Amino acid sequence: MTVKPWLAGVAGALLCATAATAQDFKPAVVYDMGGKFDKSFNEGVWNGVKRFMDETGDDVMEFEVTNETQRSQALTRMAQRGGNPVLGVGFAQADAIDVVAGDYPDQMFAIIDVNWLDRPNLRQYSFKEHEGSYLVGVAAAMKSETGTVGFVGGMDIPLIRKFACGYKQGVMATKPDATVLENMTGTTPAAWNDPTKGAELARSQIDRGADIVYHAAGGTGLGVIRAVADEGKLAIGVDSDQYAVSPGAVLTSMLKRVDNAAYDTLMDAKNGNFTPGIKTLGLAEDGVDYVADENNADLLTEDIRAAMEEAKAKIVAGEITVHNYEDDQSCPL
Amino acid sequence: MTTPLPRWADLLVIPLLNLLLAFLVAGLVVALIGENPWRALTVMLQGAFVYPGSLGYTLYYATNFIFTGLAVAVAFQARLFNIGGEGQAAIGGLGVALVCLALDPYLPVVLVIPLAILAAAIFGAGWAFLPGLLQATRGSHVVITTIMFNFIAAGLLVALLTGALMRPGQSTPQTRNLDALLPKVHEILRAVGIDAAPSPLNVSIVIALLACVGVWLLVWRTPFGFRVRTLGESEPAARYAGVAVPRTVIVVMCISGALAGLMAINEVIGAQGKLVLNYTAGYGFTGIAVALMGRSHPVGIVLASLLFGALYQGGTELSFEFDTIDREMVLVIQGLIILFSGALAFMLERPLARLLTPRARLAHG
C-alpha cells in the first residue's frame, strides 16, 4: 500500500477508473474511532479484511479516524486515491459516506450497520441482532436454574435495546414465568469501555437472582464476563466467540459476522460481483449466529442445542418472527 | 518568570530550537520503526500545506486552537488555569445548535448566524461562570471545578443527543442537519473564480483572528486588562490597589469561557453542519499547550495554532501514506512535539543564556 506522495497529485487521473478490474482494484477501509484493535466491532471488520488479504495477497488501504472531521476527510482521500470499493465501518460514518458516495458516483462504497441511505453506488449492511439474541435467550432460559436471567448493555442506544428485546423474547418464549433483569451501563460512549461498572452491574443482577448474564457492551462486557465467572455463574458473550475471556464460564456467544460483511464486500468487488443495495444479514444469511463447539459442549447441552436449532429453523422458515426494536422503537415485552 | 535571555532569543530562538529537537527525536522514533524520517517529514509538511485542500484543513484545525488557546491565555493573565475549554466548547455548541434548530426554519440565514455566534459565546461563558463564581466566593480551585464541568457538559450533551435532540430514523447521537451554515472558504474562492480544493475551513477563522485582536486590546489596552494582569502578578497587590478581585475573577472566567464556546461555530455550523457527540475531540485541552507555547499572547497563539493545525493535518496524511505509521504513532510524534515545545519549553533557556552572555558582555564592553 506504499503510495508515493506524487500519487496524490495524479489522483485526479485515477478518478476516471470505473469498473473494478484487476489493475485498478484498490480497496480501502476506514475504521471508526474505536480503532481496528478494539476487541470488538472494528476488530471484527479487520479480521474479515485480514482474511481477504491473506487469501488474495491484495493490499487494502486503511485508516482509523480520531475526530469527527476526519470521517469525511478519510473517505474522500480514499476515494481520491481511487479506492474502489471504499468500506466505512459503523453507523457513525453514515452521513459522511452518503456525501462522499454522491461526490464519487463512479466508485463503489459500502458501509456496515447502516440501512437507511439511498445511493446507487452504495452497499449497506445491517444485521438482525434480535434474531441471534433470541437464540441465546432460549439458551439462557433453559440453562437458568433460578428462573432469573440478566442483560447488560453498553451505551443506551436503540441498537442495544434491539439486542435486549430479542433476548427477552427468546427467554419468555421458552420460560414464560422467567424474569429478565436489564441494565444499561451508561449513556456516553464511555459505556463501551467500563469493565468495572460492567462487573458491578453483573454482580447486582446476580444478587437479585440472575444466574445467566448476556452482555452487549463491547469492552465493558469483559468485566461482566469476569464478574459472572467469579460468582460461579454463566455469561453469554457477544459479537465474537468470547469463550477465551473466561473459559468454562461462557455458555455461548451471539455472533455478529461483520467479518463476513467486510470479506464479502472486498471479494465481490475483486470478482466484479459488487452490487449496491441493502443487505440485511440474519440467521438465514449467517449474518448472526451462536457458538456451539467442543469448548462449550459441557455447558451448552444437547437438549439446549436442539432447542436453539429448532428456534433457528423456525425463524429462518418464518414461523417465528422476532420483533425488531428498531422498527417501532418499542419492545412488546 | 524572568528570563536571562534577550527578548528576541526568548521569542524566536528558543521555540525554534525546541521544535528542532522535537523533530529530531520524532525522526528517531520514525527511523526506529523502519521508515525514512526525511520522507516522513516531507509527507507531513506537504500533507499540512501542499496537497490540495490540506492548507484548508490545517487552518481549520488552527481556528479551533486559536479559540481554545485564547480562552486559556485570557484566564492565565489572571493566573487562573481554565482547563474546562472542552466543556465550555461543548456547551457553546449546544447553544449554537439550539438557536439553529429553533430559528432556521423561520429566519433568514443572515440573521440566524449572528444569533448562533452570540449563543456560542453566551453558553460558553455561562458554563465558565459557575466555576468562576465558586473560585471567587468560595475559593474552590478552577482547575478542579472546570475539569469536573467538562464531564457534566459531556453527560448533558449525551442525554440531549440520545434524547430530545436526536435525529430520528438513525442510530448516531446527532441533531438534524442545520441550515444556517457559515460559508466555507473554498466556496467563497470559487465564487470569485479561484479554484480551491474543498476543506472544512470557513469564515470562523476571520472571527478567530478578530478575537485575537479583541483579546490583545482587552488585556493590554484597557483598564480592565490592567486589573486582570495586576491580579495575575499578585493578588494582594491587586486587592491593595482596589481591584474588586471576586468580580474580576468571574468576568475573566466568563470571557475565557466565551472564547472557548466560540470554537463551536467552527465545528457545529462550520465543519460538521450539525451537533454531534465529542466534536470537541480534545481541542480544549490542546488549547492549554497552544497557550503555553504562544506565551499567552495572541500573536504567539496564532503561530502555535498554525503549528498544531499543521501537526494534526500533517499527522493525518502521515497515516494515509505509511502502513507502519498508524494513529497511535502519529499521537507519539505529536506528543513529542508538544513535550518539547510545551513542557520542556524552558529546558534550553540556561544553556542558551550561557552561550549568549559572553557576547552580550562584549557588546556592553
HADDOCK unambig.tbl for C-alpha pairs under 7 A between the chains (distance, minus, plus):
assign (segid A and resid 1 and name CA) (segid B and resid 323 and name CA) 6.81 0.50 0.50
assign (segid A and resid 2 and name CA) (segid B and resid 321 and name CA) 6.65 0.50 0.50
assign (segid A and resid 2 and name CA) (segid B and resid 322 and name CA) 6.34 0.50 0.50
assign (segid A and resid 2 and name CA) (segid B and resid 323 and name CA) 6.85 0.50 0.50
assign (segid A and resid 3 and name CA) (segid B and resid 321 and name CA) 5.93 0.50 0.50
assign (segid A and resid 5 and name CA) (segid B and resid 43 and name CA) 6.85 0.50 0.50
assign (segid A and resid 63 and name CA) (segid B and resid 320 and name CA) 6.57 0.50 0.50
assign (segid A and resid 64 and name CA) (segid B and resid 327 and name CA) 6.73 0.50 0.50
assign (segid A and resid 67 and name CA) (segid B and resid 281 and name CA) 5.84 0.50 0.50
assign (segid A and resid 68 and name CA) (segid B and resid 279 and name CA) 5.90 0.50 0.50
assign (segid A and resid 69 and name CA) (segid B and resid 271 and name CA) 6.91 0.50 0.50
assign (segid A and resid 91 and name CA) (segid B and resid 171 and name CA) 6.78 0.50 0.50
assign (segid A and resid 91 and name CA) (segid B and resid 172 and name CA) 6.50 0.50 0.50
assign (segid A and resid 92 and name CA) (segid B and resid 172 and name CA) 5.59 0.50 0.50
assign (segid A and resid 158 and name CA) (segid B and resid 171 and name CA) 6.69 0.50 0.50
assign (segid A and resid 159 and name CA) (segid B and resid 171 and name CA) 7.00 0.50 0.50
assign (segid A and resid 187 and name CA) (segid B and resid 158 and name CA) 6.40 0.50 0.50
assign (segid A and resid 187 and name CA) (segid B and resid 159 and name CA) 6.81 0.50 0.50
assign (segid A and resid 188 and name CA) (segid B and resid 155 and name CA) 6.76 0.50 0.50
assign (segid A and resid 188 and name CA) (segid B and resid 158 and name CA) 5.90 0.50 0.50
